[in-house]
Amino acid sequence: MRTFALAAAIGFAFIAATPVAQAQTINAVMHSGLRVLDPVMTTAHITRNHGYMIYDTLLATDVSNQIKPQMLEKWDVSADGKSYTFTLRAGLKWHDGQPVKADDCVASIKRWAEQDKMGQMMTGMMSEMKVINDNSFVMTFKRPTDMALRAVAKPSGIAPFMMPKRIAQTPSNQPIKEFIGSGPFKMVVAEFKPGLQVVYEKNKDYVPRSEPASGMAGGKVVSVDRVKWVSMPDSMTAVNALINGEIDYLEQMPYDLLPVVEKNPNVAIDVFDPAGYQTVMRMNFLNPPFDNKLVRQAAMYAVGQQDVLQALVGDPKYFKTCAALFGCGLTFDSQAGAEVSVKADIQKAKALLKQAGYTNAPVVILQPTDNASVKAQPVVIGQALRAAGFNVQMQAMDWQSVVTRRASQAPLAEGGWSIFATNNVIAEASDPLRAFGVAANGKQAWFGWPDVPKIEELRAQFALTTNVTEQKKLANEIQALVIDEGVLLPMGQYYIPAAYRKVLSKPTEAPVPVFWNMKKSGK
C-alpha cells in the first residue's frame, strides 16, 4: 500500500526488482518539480539545485563565506591587482570522459555572465579574458578589483557552473540540449519526467577535493549509487511518505505538519541553512500601473511583513521581521526604508494612490498553488492591495508556470503580469552585487526590469572598493534607493527546516540542499 502511494504521487508504476532497483538510492522530495534544466536561464532554486548535482564550480564559499578553490588548483593575482590567473586541478573530466580545459571554462563564464547580474557587471569591468593553455586562463580588468573572485564564487542566484565548450556556446537566451557536467553526479536523462521525477547516479570518475566539506566548498564525496527526486505537491502525502519510509528526505518540512513528525523516532528535523531565506515582492516596471513610482510606493505601504510571515510560516521560532535587503545581522544590515517595508500603512497607501491618479488599472498577481514556500505571499499581498484600493486579479498556476510567465515582458492583455513573490537564500542576497533583485539596469535587470541608473552607479562603486566602511555606506544608499523606487520589497526573513529519515547521515550545512557526503544505511 505504501509503495502504491508513492507511485501514484509521482505518476509512474514501480518496476520489478532489477539491478538498478537494488542500488543504494536516496529518495527525496524537493520543494518543486524540475522542468527547467538550464541553470543559466533561470534563478529558480530547483534548477540551481539540479545544477549542483551535475556541474561543478571553479570557486566556492565555505560555511564562513570564505572563498575557496573548487575546480581550481589555485589562482594568482598580479601585482597591480588587475589580472587574475586561474589554474585548473589536474585530472578533471566531463561526464562524457573528455578532459576539462580552460577554453571550456572561458566559454562557460561568458555564457553565464550574459544572464547573471553580477556577471554582467564583472564583464563590464573586464578588459580581457583569454586562455593561456589547456589548464589555465586569465581575466584582466580595467582597474584593480577582486570582482573576479566575488563573482565566480557566488553560490546562488545564477551560479557559475562549468560546462563543455560546445554546450556553453549555446546562446544564453536559448536552452541547452545536453546535460553534461563534471560534477559528483550524472543525470540519468532516460528517466527524467519533467515536473515528476529526475534521477542522478554517482559519477565514478569524480575526484573530490581532499579538504573536508564546508558549505559549498571542500570534498564532494558521493556515498550512494543514485539520488531520485520525486514530486509530491500535496504536503500531507509527502510527510506520510517520509514517516512510512517511502522517501528518505523532505527538503522543506511544512510548518503546520511539524507536530506530526517531531515525535517520530525515525525522523530528524533540522535547519541546514542557518542564514535562512528572505521573501520578497517584485513589481513589473513595464506595465501599468507599476510604471508609476507613486503606485509602486502605495503597494509597498499596503503590505506588512508580520502578515506575510504569519501566513507563510506561522511559528515565530522560524521567522523575524527584517528591513535589511542584504540580511539581518550581517555585514550590510541596514534599516533604510524600514518605515515602508516592515509595517503596513493602508492609509498612506490610499493617499499615494490618490496622489498618483490611479484609475483602477488591473493588477495581475501570479499565484502559485503547489509550492508551500511561495503560495501564501501572493494571497496576503492581494488582500492588502485590495484594502488599499487596487483592482487585484489573482491568477492561479503551478510554480513552474510562474517561473516561465514572469519572464514575459508582454502587456497584461497578452499574458503579462504585475506582481509575483519569491524567496532568496540570504547567501544570494548578502550584498548589493550578489542580490540580483536590486540590479536596476532596465531590460537587462531581473524580471520586473527596473531602470534606475543611480542604483547601477552605486553598485559599480561597490564593486571597485574593498574598504568595508565604504561598502557599508554604499549598501545603505543602495537599499534606500531600492525601497524608494519600488525595485524590491523585502517581506521578512525566515528559516526552513528539512526532515530526513535517520537511515541517512546528517546532511551538510549549506545554503543549497546537497547530496554529497550523505550516507544511507540499507537500500
N, C-alpha and C positions, 0 to 999 in steps of 0.2 A: 504493500500500500504506500509506504514511504517512497519507494522507487517510482511509482506511478505519479506521485505528487510532483517530484522533481521533473520528470519527463514532461508532464503536462505544462508545467510552468515555463519551460523553455521551448516547447513546441516540437520535440522530437522523441522518438522511442529509443530506449537503450537497446544496444545490440548484444547478442550473446557473447559470453566471455571470449576474448581474443588476446593475443599478446599485448596489444595496446591497452586493453581494459585492465590487464594485470599490472600495468606500470604504476608507479607511485605518483599519484595525482593530487594536487591541491585544487579543490572545487571552491570557487569564490563567487560571491555576488557583489558586483561593484555598484556604484551609485547611479549608473546609467548604462543602457545598452550601447555598444560600439557600432557606429556606422561609418563615420569619417575616419579614414586610415592615414591620411597625410597630416603629420604633425606640424607642418609649416602653414597649412591653410586654415587653422582654427586655433583659438585659445582654449577650447573646451577641455576640461580636465581629463575626461575619459580618453581622449585622443592623446593627450600628453602622457597619461599612464601607460597606454599602449606603446608609445614611443620609447619609454624607459625599459620596456620588456625586450625590444628587439634591436634598439640602437644604443650607441654609447656617445659620450661627450668628451671633448678634449680636456676640459676642466670641470671641476665640481666643487660644491661648497660642503664643508663638513658640518657637524652638529653645532659648532660655534660660529658658523657663517664665514669661516676662513676658506680662501680659495686654494684648492689642491689640484695637482695634475691627475688626470684620469687616463685618457688615451695617450697623453703626452709622457715622455720621459722627463722633459724639462722645458723651461722657457728662459730666454736670456733677454735682457733689456740693454739697449745701447746707452752709452754714457750721457747722451743728450736727452734721454727719456722719450725719444720719438719712435724708436724701432723695437719691435718685439719679435724675436725669432723663436719659433715653436718646433720642437723635435719630438717625433712620434716614438712610442715604445716599439721595441723590436718584436716581430712575430705576430702583429695584429692581422687578422683575416676577416674578410666579409663572409657572410653565410654561404656564399657560392664557392668558397675556397680561395678566392683571389686575394692577394695581399692588399692591405690598406696603404694608400700612398698619399703623399702630400697634396697632389692635384685633386684627389677626391675631397680632401678637407677644404681646400680653397673653393671648389665648386659648391660644396655644401654650405659654407659660410656665406657665399654670395647669394644663394637662393634664400636662405634663412633671413638674411639682412634686408631683403626686399620687402618682407612681410612684418618682421618684428620691429617694434618701435625703437627699442634700444639699438638694434642692429642698423636701422636707418640712420640714427644719429652717429653711430660709430663709422659708418660708411662715409657720411658727410665730413667727418674729421680726418679721414684717411687719405693719404696721397697715393698709396700703392699697396697692393698685396700680391706677392709673387712666390712661385715655387723656387726653392733653392736646389733641392734634389728630391729623390723619392721619399725621404724621411723628414724633410724639414721645409718650412716656408716662413716668410717674414711679412709682418704688417708694419707699414711706415706711416706715421701721422704728421700732419702739418705743424702741430705744436706738441710739446710734452704732455702726455696724458697716460693714465693707466686704464683707459676705456677698453682696450683690448681684453684685459683680464676681467673687468667687471661685466662686460657684455657676454663673453664666451663662457663665463662661469654661471650665468643666471640659470636657476633650476626650473623655472616655470614661466608662465605666460606662453610664449613660444620658445621652448628650449632649443638650443643649437645642436641638434642631433646630426651626426655624421652619416653620410650615405655614399655609395659608389658614385663616381663622377657621372656615369651615363644616366643615373636616376636623378642626381642633383641638377642635371642640365635641363630637366623638365621646367618649363616656365612656372614661376611661383604662383601664378593665378590659375594653374591647371593641376589637377590631382595626379600624383604619381601612380604608376600602374604596377610597379614591382615593390615588394616589401622585404628588402634585403638590407640588413644592418650588420653590425659587428658585435652586437650586444650579447648578454648572457643567455637569452632565449631566442629561438626561431619561431616565427609564426607558421602554424600549420594551415596554409591557405585553403586546402581542400575541405577543412572542417569549419571554415568561417561561415556563419549565418548572420548577416547584418542585423544588428539590434537584438539578437537572440543569444549567440554564443561565439566565443573566439577561443582558440586553443593554442597554447605555446608549448614547445618542447625544449628541453635542455640543449644548449649549444655546446657540444662536446669539445669543440675546438677553442672555446673561450678560455683565455688565461687571465684569471683575476689578478689584480694588484696584490702585493704582499701585505700592505697595511690593513689593519682592522677596518671594518665598515664603520663609517661615521657620517650620518646624514646621507647625502647623495655621493659622498666620496668613499675611497677605500676599496677593499676587495669585495667583488660581487660574486660570491660563491653560491652556485646552484646545487642544492642537495636533494632535489626531486626530479622525476623524469618529465612531468608535464604539469602545466597550470591551465585550468579551464575556467573561464569567466562565463557565467550563465546569467541571464536576465530574469528577474522576478519583480515586476513592477509593484506587486502587492506586498506591503511590508509584513503583514502577518504571515503570509506564505513563506517569505524569506526567513523570518525568525523561527517558524516551526521547522523549516528545513535544517536550520542550524542546530536546534535542540535535538532533532532526530538523527543528526549525523549525515544528512544528505549533502550538506555543504560544510566546508571547514572554516570559511572566513566570510564575514559580512563587513564590507568597507565602512559603511555608515549605519550605525545602530540607531533605529528610530527612538527618539527620546521618550515617547509615550509608551514604548514597549520595553524600556529598560527593566521595570519591575518583573517582567515575565522571565527574564534570563539571569538577573543578578544573583539569584539563589541557586542557580543550576551549577552543580559541582563540576560539570564537564566543559563549561564555557567560561572564558575570561573576557573581561571588558577593560579597555584601556584607551587613552588618548595618545596617539603616536606622533602628533604634530603639536607640541606644546605652545608654539606661537599662535596657532589657530587660524581662523578664517575671518574674513571681512565680507559682509554682504553689502552690495551697492545697487543704486538705481541709475539707469542710463537713459537719457532722453535723446531723441533724434533731432539734431540741429537743422536738418534739411527740410523737414515737413512742418507746416503749420500745425498746431500753434506754437511749437517749441523752437521755431526760428526767431521768436521774440524773447529777449533776455528776461523781461519782467514776468512773462508767463512761466519761464523756467524757474525763476525765483519763487513764484507763487506755489508751484508744485513742490518745491523743496520745503517750504514752510509748512505745507499741509501734512507732511509725513513725519511721524515721530518714531525714534529708534525703539523706545520701550515697547510700543505696539507691535512693531515688526518682529522684534526678538522674542516677545512673548508668544506670538503666533508660530514663529519658526522653531523655537527651542523649547520654551515653556519653563524649564528648570533653570533658575538663576545661577545655579552651580556651573552652568555651561555657557553663560553669556555675560557681556557687560556693554553698556552704552559707551561710545568712544568717538570723539570728534576727530581723532587723528586719521588722516588719509594714509599715513605711512606706518601705522601700527602703534597702539598704545604702549607706553613704557619702553619703546625702542629709541634708537638714536635720533630719529627725526619726528618724534612725537610733538604735535602742535595743537593748540586749541583754536587756531584761526578759523573763524566761521562757525564756531560752536553754537552761537545763538540761532543759526539757521538749521544746522544738521542734527542736533540732538533732540530737542523737544518740539513737538508740533505747535503751531500757532495758526489756527484756522482763520482767525480774524485778520491777521496780517496777510494770509494767502488771499482772502477775499478782497482785501484792499488793493493788493497788487494786481489781481485780475481786472478789477475795475479800472485801475490806472492804465493798464495795458490795452484797454478797449476790447477785451475778449468777447467774441461774438458766438460763443457756443460751438466752436470748431471741435470736431470729434477727436478724442484721444484714444488711440488703439493701444491697449496693453496686452502684450504677449503673456499668456498664462499657461505654463507647463503643468500638466496634471499627473505625471508619472515619476517625478523626481522630488523626493522629500526635501532636498536641500534648497530647492528653488520654487516650490509651488505655493508656499504660504505668502511670500513677499508681494506678489502681484495682487493678491486679494486684498491685503491691507492697504496697499498703495491705491487701488481702485476705490475702496471705501473712503479713504482720506481725501482723494481728489474730488469725489462726488460731494463730500461735505463742504468742500471749498467752492463748489460751483462749476466744476469741469463736467463736460459731456463725455463720460467714460464709456468705452466699448471694450469689454473683455473678450479676448479671442483664445479659446482653449485649444491646446495641442500638446503633443509629447515634447520632451526636452530637445530631442534631436531635430525636431521641426523648428523649434525656436532657434537653435544654433544655425540652421540653414536660413531661416526667414530674416534674422537680424542682419544678415549680410546684404539685404536688399536696400537699394537707395531709391526705390520707386515711390511714387506718391501713394497715399493711403488707398485710393481707389483702385490701385493696380498692385496691391499686395504689400504695401509698405507698412510701417509701424511707427509708434510714438514713444513707447517705453518698454524696456524689459529690465528685469532684475537678475543679478547673478552673484557669484561669490568669487573672491580671490583668496588663495592661501597668502598669509602675510609674507611668506618668503618671496612672492612675486610682486609685492606691493610695498616693500620696505624702504624704498627711496624713490625720488622723482624720475629716475631713469628706468628702474625695473617696473614701476607702476604704469603699465601700458595704458590704463584708462585715463591718465592725466595728460597724455600726449594730445596736443591741440593743433595739429598741422593739417586741418581740413580733410580732404578726400583721402589723405594718407593716414589719418588717425584711425583709431579703433572704431568699431561700429557706433554710429551716432555722429561721427565726423565733425567734431567741434573745430572751429577755426579761430584761434586766439593767439596771434603772433607773439605777444608778450610772454606767454607761458613758454613758448618754444625758445625764446631768447634766454629766459631764466634757466631752463633745463640745459641749454648749451653751456651756460656759465657753470652750472653744477658739474657738468661732465669734465670741465677743464681744471677744476680745483681739487686738491686732495686735503685742503685745510678743513677740518671738521667744523670749526666755528663758522667759517664762511658757508659751508654746505648747509648747516642748520638754519642760518639766516635765509638762504635761498629757498630751502624747503618750506619754510614758514611763509615766504612770499608766494611761492607757487600754490600752496594749499589755499591761501586767502583768495587768490585769483580763481582757482578751480571752483570754489564754492560760490564766489560772487558771480561768475559767468554761467554757473549751472552745468559745468562739464561732467561732474560725477558727484553723486550724493552718497557719502558713507552712511550706512544704516546700522552700524554696530559691529562688534567683534564677538566671535563665538568659537566653541570647540566641539569637535565631533568625535564621539567615542566609536571605536571599532570593536567588533566582537569576533572571537575565534575559539574554535574548539581546542582543548588542551592537548590534542594529538599533535598540534603544531607547536614549534618553539616560538618564543615571543618575537613578533616582527620587529624590524629595525625602526628606530625613531627617526623620522624624516618628514619633510613637507609633502612628499609624494608616497602613496602606498606602493611598497616594493616587495618583491617575492624572492629576491636573492637572500642568502643567509637565513632562510626559513626551512626548518626541517620538519618532517612528518613521521610519526611512528605508525607503522602499519600502512595499508594501501589506501 
